[in-house]
Amino acid sequence: MSESLSKYPHIEFARKAINRRAKETRSILESLTLVLKHPDGEHRLYRDEITNEYWQYASAWNWGELPYCFLVPEISAEEWEAEVYVDPDEMMMYICALERLLSVDTVRKMPNLKGHIQSLQKIGSFPPDPHGRWFGPYVRENIIPNFEQVD
C-alpha cells in the first residue's frame, strides 16, 4: 500500500468521509502537479512527482459543489481526457437512493425494476448511473446491481 493510500484511503460511501476528504484536499493538492483540466470544467488530474501517484479532483454536487480529490490509477492524459474516473460522491448518492428504493418490498418485486429505475432517472427522481472509468475498489458490479437478481 502506498504512503498516500495509507494516509488518505479510498473514500467510503458516507457523507462524513466525503466531508473529511474535502477538508483534506487543500493540503493534498499542495504537493501535487496539475496534469490536465478536463473540458467538463469539474475534473482535474494531478500527479505527485515524488511518488508518481495520480489524483482526480472533483466536486460533490449534492454538497454544493464541494471540491475533493482521491487517488486513481496511473493514466495517460489522453485516456483520462476521454473518460475521467467515476466519482465517489456520485456512487454514494446512487447507492443511498437505491437502498431507499429497495427498502420497499413491492418495489423489489417489480417485474421490470430496471425499467422502473430508468423511468425515474428520466424524470429526475432518481440519480443517474455513476459515469466514468471504473477502478478498484470502485467496481461497477459492486455499485449497480443486476436488477434481474434483486429479490
N, C-alpha and C positions, 0 to 999 in steps of 0.2 A: 504494500500500500504506500502510495506517495505521501510525502510530508504534508502536502496541501490537503489531500483527501482525509488524512487523519485529523487535521485541524478543522477542515471545512467539509464534512461528509456530504454525500448526496442528500438532497433536500427531501425530508419526509413529507408526506401529504397531510400537512397540518398547518393551519393559519400561523401558529406561533413559529413554526420552522421557516416559513416564508418571511415573516416579520423579522426574525433573528438574522436571516441572511441579508435582508435589505439593510439592516443596521451595520452588518459587517462589510458590505460591498465597498464603501468608500476606502477602507483600509486595504481591502484585497486589491482594488484597482491601482493603488499607489505603486505596486511592484510589477504591474503588467504593461505590456506594449500593445497599443491598438494595431490590429492586423487589418481590419476592414469594418466599415459601417455597411449594414445591409440596406438595400434600396427601400425596404419596407419602413424605414425610419425608426423602428423599435429596437432591432437587434444589432449587436456589435460582437465581433470576435476579437479576443485578446490572447496574447501569448506571454508566458513567463519565460524570459530569456535565459534564466538560470536553470530552471527545472524542465523547460521545453513543454510545459503543460498548457493546455488551451482552456479558455473560459468563454462562456457565452453570457452576454449581458442582455437582459430582457426587462420588461416592465409588467407587473401584475395588474392587469386591467381592473380586477374586482377590488383592488386595494387603492384605487385612484391612480393607476399607472405608476405604482411604487417600483423603483428600479432595484434590481438584484442581479447577481451573477452566480454561475455554477460551473463546475468542472465538466468538460466534454472531451471526447476522444480527439486525438490529433486528426486534422483535416486540412486539405488544401483550401486556399481562399476561394478558388473557383467552385469547388464542390459545395462549400458552405454557402456561398452566394446563391447557388442554385436551390439549396434547401437547407434552412437552419435546423438546428436540433430542436426537438419538442421541448416546450417549456413546462417545468414542474407545476407552475400555478395553473396552467390550463388543464393538466392532468388531474390536479387536485379538485378543481371545480367540477370537472366531468364526473369523477368518482363520487363526490358528495351528492350531486344531483341524481346519479344512477342509484346510489344506496337509498336515497329518499324515495325514489320512484319504485324501486323493487321491494321496499318495505311493505307495499300494499299487495296482499295476496292475489287479488283479482288481476292486477297488472302483470304479475309474474306468470300467470296462467294464460295470458292473451295468446291467441294462435299466431299473431304476427307482431310480436313485441318489437322486433327491429323496425318494421314499417311504422309502428306507432311512435317510436322514438324519433325516427326520421321526420315524421309529420310534425312532432313537437319542435324539432330543430328548425324546420322551415318557417314556423311562425314565431320563433324566438323564445319559446317557453322551455327549452332545454338547451344546454350548451352544445356547441358543435363538437364533433370528434376532435381531440387534440391533433394539431397538424405539425408536421416537421419530421426530421430524421430521428428515428428511434435509436436508443443506445442503452446498454446496460448501466444501471439496474432498471432503467425505464424501458420496458419491453411492451409492445403493443398488446400482446396476448394477456398481459397482466392488468391492463387498463380497460381495454374494450373487450367485453366477453363475447363468446359465441352465443348469440341470443337464442339459438335453437336448443341450447343445452341448459338454459336457465329454468330452474324449477321452483 
